[in-house]
Amino acid sequence: MACLAHSLDQIYPPEHGPEANAIAKQGLLASDFLPQTTFKKGNFPRRNCLIAVMAVAKVVIESGIKGGSMNTANLAHSYGRELFAVPGRATDSRSMGCHELIVQQKAQLLSDPNYLVETLGWKTNEKKSHLQQKLFVTLTPEEQKVVDLLNQHSKLHLYELALRLEKKVSSLSALLLQLEMKGVARALPGKYFECI
């Protein structure tokens, strides 16, 4: 998938035409711009917003303190998306942005791609451990709403749960912790939750 900084009826720069066609055949080109919108350098922040919203996670491999990658990373962080940064040499200006994201605790340090796979819960070949659910669990009305919603889906992200239940993340987190302690729900990597 590629997010464009211009409308779908043009490709900029034109040399990227073959790559855009290949992506469109096997994936998706996405744009937030109406047809015949004139391309401008100022389109990139708007494009970065689209990337930040659509991506489950963002990985910053190299970035200076300022620039498009940092703009997108900060947007992704503000939207509650998973954010990872690859560390580099302390003296390399192209690693300063990554280090800054890690120091500010906006991004998780990513030194092994397997950590990304595990954190996002993408491992499919692992056998799930089946926990014994307690037979007689007393739930508050608020806890029951959370359980009912989780039972409707295989898993839900913390922020999606908060949005659907119209709750603050802080109060929902306390409810989820109670449900975990009661053996009714469990946390998954990447801030996802499921019923047991």
KAVEN-V153487 format. One record per helix or strand of 2 or more residues. SS is the DSSP state (A for helix, B for strand). FROM is the first residue (numbers start at 1). TO is the last residue. If there is no record, write none. Layout:
<<SS | FROM | TO> <SS | FROM | TO>>
//
This chain:
<<B | 2 | 3> <A | 14 | 26> <B | 29 | 30> <A | 43 | 54> <B | 57 | 60> <A | 68 | 78> <B | 82 | 85> <A | 93 | 103> <B | 108 | 109> <A | 113 | 119> <A | 141 | 151> <B | 156 | 157> <A | 158 | 165> <A | 169 | 181> <B | 185 | 188> <B | 192 | 195>>
//
